């Protein structure tokens, strides 16, 4: 949206089928590279976060001027006993530290 004088003007961007497919693939790559290990490494490629895979996906999204669809809980910490969100991971480790 943009303000021109007293009016609000908005623009709609239409993407071709090929562009929508590239955006969908970039979103899938982005979500695959969001999860990290407790040591801060990407679960998908093992690089320190933020990894090259995440940057490549973000470049595609920026090229088309779109934001990724929200998927709450997609980014989190993968521990040896499963997948947890950061608050759950921190709470579990805080409780285990307090018990000592």
Chimera marker file (.cmm) of the C-alpha trace (Angstrom):
<marker_set name="trace">
<marker id="1" x="0.000" y="0.000" z="0.000" r="1" g="1" b="0" radius="0.5"/>
<marker id="2" x="1.084" y="3.489" z="-0.701" r="1" g="1" b="0" radius="0.5"/>
<marker id="3" x="-0.328" y="6.849" z="0.236" r="1" g="1" b="0" radius="0.5"/>
<marker id="4" x="-0.843" y="9.312" z="-2.588" r="1" g="1" b="0" radius="0.5"/>
<marker id="5" x="-2.235" y="12.507" z="-1.184" r="1" g="1" b="0" radius="0.5"/>
<marker id="6" x="-5.252" y="11.475" z="0.872" r="1" g="1" b="0" radius="0.5"/>
<marker id="7" x="-5.850" y="8.199" z="-1.000" r="1" g="1" b="0" radius="0.5"/>
<marker id="8" x="-4.510" y="4.749" z="-0.262" r="1" g="1" b="0" radius="0.5"/>
<marker id="9" x="-3.346" y="2.957" z="-3.384" r="1" g="1" b="0" radius="0.5"/>
<marker id="10" x="-2.566" y="-0.727" z="-3.420" r="1" g="1" b="0" radius="0.5"/>
<marker id="11" x="-1.144" y="-2.889" z="-6.160" r="1" g="1" b="0" radius="0.5"/>
<marker id="12" x="-1.714" y="-6.550" z="-6.863" r="1" g="1" b="0" radius="0.5"/>
<marker id="13" x="1.068" y="-8.593" z="-8.383" r="1" g="1" b="0" radius="0.5"/>
<marker id="14" x="0.098" y="-11.627" z="-10.428" r="1" g="1" b="0" radius="0.5"/>
<marker id="15" x="2.650" y="-14.390" z="-10.860" r="1" g="1" b="0" radius="0.5"/>
<marker id="16" x="2.794" y="-16.859" z="-13.715" r="1" g="1" b="0" radius="0.5"/>
<marker id="17" x="2.465" y="-20.596" z="-13.142" r="1" g="1" b="0" radius="0.5"/>
<marker id="18" x="6.252" y="-20.983" z="-13.435" r="1" g="1" b="0" radius="0.5"/>
<marker id="19" x="6.903" y="-18.186" z="-10.932" r="1" g="1" b="0" radius="0.5"/>
<marker id="20" x="4.377" y="-19.666" z="-8.469" r="1" g="1" b="0" radius="0.5"/>
<marker id="21" x="6.120" y="-23.040" z="-8.778" r="1" g="1" b="0" radius="0.5"/>
<marker id="22" x="9.502" y="-21.414" z="-8.061" r="1" g="1" b="0" radius="0.5"/>
<marker id="23" x="8.041" y="-19.613" z="-5.031" r="1" g="1" b="0" radius="0.5"/>
<marker id="24" x="6.524" y="-22.857" z="-3.728" r="1" g="1" b="0" radius="0.5"/>
<marker id="25" x="9.850" y="-24.675" z="-4.146" r="1" g="1" b="0" radius="0.5"/>
<marker id="26" x="11.686" y="-21.822" z="-2.393" r="1" g="1" b="0" radius="0.5"/>
<marker id="27" x="9.220" y="-21.935" z="0.512" r="1" g="1" b="0" radius="0.5"/>
<marker id="28" x="9.744" y="-25.695" z="0.853" r="1" g="1" b="0" radius="0.5"/>
<marker id="29" x="13.522" y="-25.180" z="0.844" r="1" g="1" b="0" radius="0.5"/>
<marker id="30" x="13.223" y="-22.389" z="3.390" r="1" g="1" b="0" radius="0.5"/>
<marker id="31" x="11.177" y="-24.528" z="5.792" r="1" g="1" b="0" radius="0.5"/>
<marker id="32" x="13.606" y="-27.430" z="5.350" r="1" g="1" b="0" radius="0.5"/>
<marker id="33" x="16.513" y="-25.148" z="6.333" r="1" g="1" b="0" radius="0.5"/>
<marker id="34" x="14.779" y="-23.464" z="9.316" r="1" g="1" b="0" radius="0.5"/>
<marker id="35" x="15.243" y="-26.233" z="11.868" r="1" g="1" b="0" radius="0.5"/>
<marker id="36" x="18.528" y="-26.171" z="13.719" r="1" g="1" b="0" radius="0.5"/>
<marker id="37" x="20.360" y="-28.383" z="16.170" r="1" g="1" b="0" radius="0.5"/>
<marker id="38" x="21.048" y="-27.115" z="19.705" r="1" g="1" b="0" radius="0.5"/>
<marker id="39" x="24.565" y="-26.217" z="18.529" r="1" g="1" b="0" radius="0.5"/>
<marker id="40" x="23.148" y="-23.885" z="15.831" r="1" g="1" b="0" radius="0.5"/>
<marker id="41" x="23.687" y="-26.086" z="12.760" r="1" g="1" b="0" radius="0.5"/>
<marker id="42" x="21.078" y="-26.485" z="10.032" r="1" g="1" b="0" radius="0.5"/>
<marker id="43" x="19.412" y="-29.895" z="10.242" r="1" g="1" b="0" radius="0.5"/>
<marker id="44" x="19.118" y="-30.161" z="6.424" r="1" g="1" b="0" radius="0.5"/>
<marker id="45" x="22.695" y="-29.356" z="5.385" r="1" g="1" b="0" radius="0.5"/>
<marker id="46" x="24.762" y="-29.163" z="8.580" r="1" g="1" b="0" radius="0.5"/>
<marker id="47" x="26.028" y="-25.609" z="7.959" r="1" g="1" b="0" radius="0.5"/>
<marker id="48" x="26.001" y="-22.958" z="10.690" r="1" g="1" b="0" radius="0.5"/>
<marker id="49" x="22.772" y="-21.017" z="10.727" r="1" g="1" b="0" radius="0.5"/>
<marker id="50" x="21.752" y="-19.090" z="8.628" r="1" g="1" b="0" radius="0.5"/>
<marker id="51" x="22.917" y="-21.501" z="5.930" r="1" g="1" b="0" radius="0.5"/>
<marker id="52" x="23.362" y="-21.032" z="2.188" r="1" g="1" b="0" radius="0.5"/>
<marker id="53" x="20.171" y="-23.005" z="1.501" r="1" g="1" b="0" radius="0.5"/>
<marker id="54" x="18.138" y="-20.539" z="3.527" r="1" g="1" b="0" radius="0.5"/>
<marker id="55" x="19.736" y="-17.583" z="1.753" r="1" g="1" b="0" radius="0.5"/>
<marker id="56" x="19.090" y="-19.126" z="-1.681" r="1" g="1" b="0" radius="0.5"/>
<marker id="57" x="15.414" y="-19.641" z="-0.856" r="1" g="1" b="0" radius="0.5"/>
<marker id="58" x="15.092" y="-16.088" z="0.462" r="1" g="1" b="0" radius="0.5"/>
<marker id="59" x="16.686" y="-14.699" z="-2.723" r="1" g="1" b="0" radius="0.5"/>
<marker id="60" x="13.983" y="-16.379" z="-4.830" r="1" g="1" b="0" radius="0.5"/>
<marker id="61" x="11.227" y="-15.019" z="-2.606" r="1" g="1" b="0" radius="0.5"/>
<marker id="62" x="12.708" y="-11.522" z="-2.716" r="1" g="1" b="0" radius="0.5"/>
<marker id="63" x="13.043" y="-11.699" z="-6.501" r="1" g="1" b="0" radius="0.5"/>
<marker id="64" x="9.271" y="-12.096" z="-6.770" r="1" g="1" b="0" radius="0.5"/>
<marker id="65" x="8.482" y="-9.719" z="-3.905" r="1" g="1" b="0" radius="0.5"/>
<marker id="66" x="6.610" y="-12.274" z="-1.800" r="1" g="1" b="0" radius="0.5"/>
<marker id="67" x="6.839" y="-13.307" z="1.815" r="1" g="1" b="0" radius="0.5"/>
<marker id="68" x="6.794" y="-16.973" z="2.803" r="1" g="1" b="0" radius="0.5"/>
<marker id="69" x="3.538" y="-18.352" z="4.127" r="1" g="1" b="0" radius="0.5"/>
<marker id="70" x="3.509" y="-18.573" z="7.906" r="1" g="1" b="0" radius="0.5"/>
<marker id="71" x="3.881" y="-22.014" z="9.408" r="1" g="1" b="0" radius="0.5"/>
<marker id="72" x="3.997" y="-21.637" z="13.188" r="1" g="1" b="0" radius="0.5"/>
<marker id="73" x="6.461" y="-24.029" z="14.725" r="1" g="1" b="0" radius="0.5"/>
<marker id="74" x="8.335" y="-24.670" z="11.457" r="1" g="1" b="0" radius="0.5"/>
<marker id="75" x="11.545" y="-23.237" z="12.882" r="1" g="1" b="0" radius="0.5"/>
<marker id="76" x="12.713" y="-24.896" z="16.017" r="1" g="1" b="0" radius="0.5"/>
<marker id="77" x="15.430" y="-26.930" z="17.631" r="1" g="1" b="0" radius="0.5"/>
<marker id="78" x="15.810" y="-30.590" z="16.728" r="1" g="1" b="0" radius="0.5"/>
<marker id="79" x="17.077" y="-32.499" z="19.702" r="1" g="1" b="0" radius="0.5"/>
<marker id="80" x="18.190" y="-36.112" z="19.882" r="1" g="1" b="0" radius="0.5"/>
<marker id="81" x="14.806" y="-37.145" z="21.282" r="1" g="1" b="0" radius="0.5"/>
<marker id="82" x="12.617" y="-35.252" z="18.817" r="1" g="1" b="0" radius="0.5"/>
<marker id="83" x="11.635" y="-31.873" z="17.465" r="1" g="1" b="0" radius="0.5"/>
<marker id="84" x="10.831" y="-29.049" z="19.857" r="1" g="1" b="0" radius="0.5"/>
<marker id="85" x="10.176" y="-25.373" z="19.570" r="1" g="1" b="0" radius="0.5"/>
<marker id="86" x="12.728" y="-23.083" z="21.150" r="1" g="1" b="0" radius="0.5"/>
<marker id="87" x="10.576" y="-22.216" z="24.224" r="1" g="1" b="0" radius="0.5"/>
<marker id="88" x="9.989" y="-25.926" z="24.912" r="1" g="1" b="0" radius="0.5"/>
<marker id="89" x="13.660" y="-26.703" z="24.404" r="1" g="1" b="0" radius="0.5"/>
<marker id="90" x="14.755" y="-23.916" z="26.729" r="1" g="1" b="0" radius="0.5"/>
<marker id="91" x="12.167" y="-24.824" z="29.374" r="1" g="1" b="0" radius="0.5"/>
<marker id="92" x="13.169" y="-28.497" z="29.344" r="1" g="1" b="0" radius="0.5"/>
<marker id="93" x="16.840" y="-27.675" z="29.715" r="1" g="1" b="0" radius="0.5"/>
<marker id="94" x="16.186" y="-25.067" z="32.385" r="1" g="1" b="0" radius="0.5"/>
<marker id="95" x="14.174" y="-27.536" z="34.457" r="1" g="1" b="0" radius="0.5"/>
<marker id="96" x="16.837" y="-30.206" z="34.060" r="1" g="1" b="0" radius="0.5"/>
<marker id="97" x="19.508" y="-27.724" z="35.177" r="1" g="1" b="0" radius="0.5"/>
<marker id="98" x="17.465" y="-26.655" z="38.216" r="1" g="1" b="0" radius="0.5"/>
<marker id="99" x="17.100" y="-30.267" z="39.367" r="1" g="1" b="0" radius="0.5"/>
<marker id="100" x="20.858" y="-30.649" z="39.743" r="1" g="1" b="0" radius="0.5"/>
<link id1="1" id2="2" r="1" g="1" b="0" radius="0.2"/>
<link id1="2" id2="3" r="1" g="1" b="0" radius="0.2"/>
<link id1="3" id2="4" r="1" g="1" b="0" radius="0.2"/>
<link id1="4" id2="5" r="1" g="1" b="0" radius="0.2"/>
<link id1="5" id2="6" r="1" g="1" b="0" radius="0.2"/>
<link id1="6" id2="7" r="1" g="1" b="0" radius="0.2"/>
<link id1="7" id2="8" r="1" g="1" b="0" radius="0.2"/>
<link id1="8" id2="9" r="1" g="1" b="0" radius="0.2"/>
<link id1="9" id2="10" r="1" g="1" b="0" radius="0.2"/>
<link id1="10" id2="11" r="1" g="1" b="0" radius="0.2"/>
<link id1="11" id2="12" r="1" g="1" b="0" radius="0.2"/>
<link id1="12" id2="13" r="1" g="1" b="0" radius="0.2"/>
<link id1="13" id2="14" r="1" g="1" b="0" radius="0.2"/>
<link id1="14" id2="15" r="1" g="1" b="0" radius="0.2"/>
<link id1="15" id2="16" r="1" g="1" b="0" radius="0.2"/>
<link id1="16" id2="17" r="1" g="1" b="0" radius="0.2"/>
<link id1="17" id2="18" r="1" g="1" b="0" radius="0.2"/>
<link id1="18" id2="19" r="1" g="1" b="0" radius="0.2"/>
<link id1="19" id2="20" r="1" g="1" b="0" radius="0.2"/>
<link id1="20" id2="21" r="1" g="1" b="0" radius="0.2"/>
<link id1="21" id2="22" r="1" g="1" b="0" radius="0.2"/>
<link id1="22" id2="23" r="1" g="1" b="0" radius="0.2"/>
<link id1="23" id2="24" r="1" g="1" b="0" radius="0.2"/>
<link id1="24" id2="25" r="1" g="1" b="0" radius="0.2"/>
<link id1="25" id2="26" r="1" g="1" b="0" radius="0.2"/>
<link id1="26" id2="27" r="1" g="1" b="0" radius="0.2"/>
<link id1="27" id2="28" r="1" g="1" b="0" radius="0.2"/>
<link id1="28" id2="29" r="1" g="1" b="0" radius="0.2"/>
<link id1="29" id2="30" r="1" g="1" b="0" radius="0.2"/>
<link id1="30" id2="31" r="1" g="1" b="0" radius="0.2"/>
<link id1="31" id2="32" r="1" g="1" b="0" radius="0.2"/>
<link id1="32" id2="33" r="1" g="1" b="0" radius="0.2"/>
<link id1="33" id2="34" r="1" g="1" b="0" radius="0.2"/>
<link id1="34" id2="35" r="1" g="1" b="0" radius="0.2"/>
<link id1="35" id2="36" r="1" g="1" b="0" radius="0.2"/>
<link id1="36" id2="37" r="1" g="1" b="0" radius="0.2"/>
<link id1="37" id2="38" r="1" g="1" b="0" radius="0.2"/>
<link id1="38" id2="39" r="1" g="1" b="0" radius="0.2"/>
<link id1="39" id2="40" r="1" g="1" b="0" radius="0.2"/>
<link id1="40" id2="41" r="1" g="1" b="0" radius="0.2"/>
<link id1="41" id2="42" r="1" g="1" b="0" radius="0.2"/>
<link id1="42" id2="43" r="1" g="1" b="0" radius="0.2"/>
<link id1="43" id2="44" r="1" g="1" b="0" radius="0.2"/>
<link id1="44" id2="45" r="1" g="1" b="0" radius="0.2"/>
<link id1="45" id2="46" r="1" g="1" b="0" radius="0.2"/>
<link id1="46" id2="47" r="1" g="1" b="0" radius="0.2"/>
<link id1="47" id2="48" r="1" g="1" b="0" radius="0.2"/>
<link id1="48" id2="49" r="1" g="1" b="0" radius="0.2"/>
<link id1="49" id2="50" r="1" g="1" b="0" radius="0.2"/>
<link id1="50" id2="51" r="1" g="1" b="0" radius="0.2"/>
<link id1="51" id2="52" r="1" g="1" b="0" radius="0.2"/>
<link id1="52" id2="53" r="1" g="1" b="0" radius="0.2"/>
<link id1="53" id2="54" r="1" g="1" b="0" radius="0.2"/>
<link id1="54" id2="55" r="1" g="1" b="0" radius="0.2"/>
<link id1="55" id2="56" r="1" g="1" b="0" radius="0.2"/>
<link id1="56" id2="57" r="1" g="1" b="0" radius="0.2"/>
<link id1="57" id2="58" r="1" g="1" b="0" radius="0.2"/>
<link id1="58" id2="59" r="1" g="1" b="0" radius="0.2"/>
<link id1="59" id2="60" r="1" g="1" b="0" radius="0.2"/>
<link id1="60" id2="61" r="1" g="1" b="0" radius="0.2"/>
<link id1="61" id2="62" r="1" g="1" b="0" radius="0.2"/>
<link id1="62" id2="63" r="1" g="1" b="0" radius="0.2"/>
<link id1="63" id2="64" r="1" g="1" b="0" radius="0.2"/>
<link id1="64" id2="65" r="1" g="1" b="0" radius="0.2"/>
<link id1="65" id2="66" r="1" g="1" b="0" radius="0.2"/>
<link id1="66" id2="67" r="1" g="1" b="0" radius="0.2"/>
<link id1="67" id2="68" r="1" g="1" b="0" radius="0.2"/>
<link id1="68" id2="69" r="1" g="1" b="0" radius="0.2"/>
<link id1="69" id2="70" r="1" g="1" b="0" radius="0.2"/>
<link id1="70" id2="71" r="1" g="1" b="0" radius="0.2"/>
<link id1="71" id2="72" r="1" g="1" b="0" radius="0.2"/>
<link id1="72" id2="73" r="1" g="1" b="0" radius="0.2"/>
<link id1="73" id2="74" r="1" g="1" b="0" radius="0.2"/>
<link id1="74" id2="75" r="1" g="1" b="0" radius="0.2"/>
<link id1="75" id2="76" r="1" g="1" b="0" radius="0.2"/>
<link id1="76" id2="77" r="1" g="1" b="0" radius="0.2"/>
<link id1="77" id2="78" r="1" g="1" b="0" radius="0.2"/>
<link id1="78" id2="79" r="1" g="1" b="0" radius="0.2"/>
<link id1="79" id2="80" r="1" g="1" b="0" radius="0.2"/>
<link id1="80" id2="81" r="1" g="1" b="0" radius="0.2"/>
<link id1="81" id2="82" r="1" g="1" b="0" radius="0.2"/>
<link id1="82" id2="83" r="1" g="1" b="0" radius="0.2"/>
<link id1="83" id2="84" r="1" g="1" b="0" radius="0.2"/>
<link id1="84" id2="85" r="1" g="1" b="0" radius="0.2"/>
<link id1="85" id2="86" r="1" g="1" b="0" radius="0.2"/>
<link id1="86" id2="87" r="1" g="1" b="0" radius="0.2"/>
<link id1="87" id2="88" r="1" g="1" b="0" radius="0.2"/>
<link id1="88" id2="89" r="1" g="1" b="0" radius="0.2"/>
<link id1="89" id2="90" r="1" g="1" b="0" radius="0.2"/>
<link id1="90" id2="91" r="1" g="1" b="0" radius="0.2"/>
<link id1="91" id2="92" r="1" g="1" b="0" radius="0.2"/>
<link id1="92" id2="93" r="1" g="1" b="0" radius="0.2"/>
<link id1="93" id2="94" r="1" g="1" b="0" radius="0.2"/>
<link id1="94" id2="95" r="1" g="1" b="0" radius="0.2"/>
<link id1="95" id2="96" r="1" g="1" b="0" radius="0.2"/>
<link id1="96" id2="97" r="1" g="1" b="0" radius="0.2"/>
<link id1="97" id2="98" r="1" g="1" b="0" radius="0.2"/>
<link id1="98" id2="99" r="1" g="1" b="0" radius="0.2"/>
<link id1="99" id2="100" r="1" g="1" b="0" radius="0.2"/>
</marker_set>
